[in-house]
Amino acid sequence: MKRILQSLLLVTFVCTCGRAQEKINPVVQNFGGVYAIPEATIRPDSTIQYKIVVDLKSGGEKPSDYSFGLHNVARMLNLHEVGGGFNDQMTVVLAIHGDATFAVLDNAAYKRKFGINNPNIDLIRELKVAGVQLTVCGQSLIARKIKSITVLPEVEISISMLTTMATCQMKGFAVFQF
């Protein structure tokens, strides 16, 4: 009887602990899924106006992958919402450059360059709907021989990533790097 009870307890423990928690996407609906952590004591502060500029230079490992940096911005927005729901207190600006520059190409230009559809388009559109200001470095466009007319309409062209970063920093934005 003791062995049966121990076995039942073990099975119950394994079943309870083995259940996978589901990711949720409260802000960016199809990207950047996160886990709720109800026991977390460090959460977003409802008394703060969050101003974040992201030095976004990470593309995908392969042309068929989402940009790691863009995906991480989606995660950041979803995490903030899960942590307290204060996304109306967030201003997020992306300074896109480096390997992430190709992520902002329209589908035709991306297909010409890589032979596949741009996997970042829906992610970029959802970030824009969520209130993110997306900017791409004009210097990076020229250095990569990308015509400005091939940049997605959701993305603004900046004179440079350095200008975007400096302007936001002078306005009190926190700096993240993805």
N, C-alpha and C positions, 0 to 999 in steps of 0.2 A: 504494500500500500504506500509506503514511504517513497519507493522508487517511482510509482505512478504519479504521485503528487509532485515530486521533483521534476519529472518529465513534463507534466502539464505546465508547471511554472516556467520551465525552460522554453517550451514551445510558445507560450504566451509572451515571454520576454522577447524572443526572436521575432515573432510576428509584429509586436508593437514597435520594436526598434527598427525592424527591417522595412517598415512602410516608408516609401519615398514621399517626402514633402513636395507638394506641387509648387512650381514657380508661378508667380503672378505678374501681370503687366498692367498696372493701374493707369499709367499715363501714356506711355508709348506702347500701344496695344499689341503689336506683333514682334517687338524686339526688346532686348534687354531685360528678360525675365529675372525676377529676384525672389528670394524667400522672405516671408514675414518672420520676424524674430520677436514674438510677443514679450519675451522676458528681457529684451534689451533695455538697458537703463540709459544708454547714450543715444539720444534721438535728436532730430532737428529741433531747433529752438524757435518757437512761434513768435518770439519778440525780435528776431533778426530778419533784415532784408538781405537775402543771399544774393551776392553779385559775383559771378564766376566767369572768368575767361579761360578757355581751354586752348592750350598750345597743342593742336591736333595734327600729328604727323604720321601716325600709324595707319598703314593701309592693311589690306588682307594679306595673308601669306601667299595666296594664289589669286589670280584675277577672279576666280569664281567665289572667293570668300568675301564676306562683309568686311568693311574697314573695322579693325579692332577698336580704333579710337571712337568712331561714330557709335558703335555698339555700346561702348563704355559710357558714352553720354546718355544713351537711352537707359542704361542701368542706373546711372546717377539720378535721373529724373524719377524713375520707378522707385528707387530706394528712398528718396526724399518723401515721396507720397506715402509709401508703406510706413515710414518712420513717424509720420505725423500729419501728413496731408497739407503741407504749406507751399505747394508749388506756385501758388499765386504770389508768393514772396520770393520767387527766384527769377533772376535775370541771368541768362546764360548766353554767352557769345563764343562762337568757335572761330579760331584763327587756323584755318586749314592750309597745310603746306606739305612739303616733302612727299613721302610715299602716299599720303592720303589725298594728294591733289587729283589723282586719276579717279577717285571715287565720285567727284562732282561732275564728271562728264555726262552729257546726255547719252541716251542709249545708242544712237547711231555712231557717235564718236567712240564710245567705249567698245562697240562691236567692231569697228574698223581697227582699233588698237589691239584688242585682245581676242576677237573672234567669238565673243559671247555677250549676252545681255549684261548690263550693269546691275549687279546684285544689290547695290546701295540705294537705288532710286526710291524704293518704298520707305526705307529707313530714313532717308533725308527728308522725304515728304512728311513722315510722321513727326520727326523732330521739329520741323517748321510749324506744323499744326500745334505742337506742344508749346510753342512760343520761343524756340531757340533761334537766335540770329546766327545764320551760317555765313561765314565770309571765307573766301579763298584768296591766297596771296597772288597778286598779279605778277610778281617776280617769279614765283614757282610756275605759273602758267607759261610765261615766256621761256624760262629755262627748259621746260619740258615740251616746248613747241606745241602748246595747246592754244587754240583760238578761243577767244572769249565768247564767241557766239555758240560754242559747244558746251558751255557751262550751264548746268541746270538752272531754270529760272528761280528756284528757291534759294539760290546761293548768290550772295553779293560779292563783287570783286573789290578787293582792297588794294591800295597801292603796294602794300606789303604786309606780311604777317607781323613783322616788327612794329609797324605803325599801329595795327590793331591791338597788339599786346601792350604797347606803351600807352596808348590812349586809354585803354580799359584800366590799366594799372594806376594811371594818374587819377582816374575816377573812383579808385578804391576797390576794384575788383580783386578777388582772390585768384591766384593762378594755379591751374591744374595742367598736367601734361599727360596726354594719352598718345 
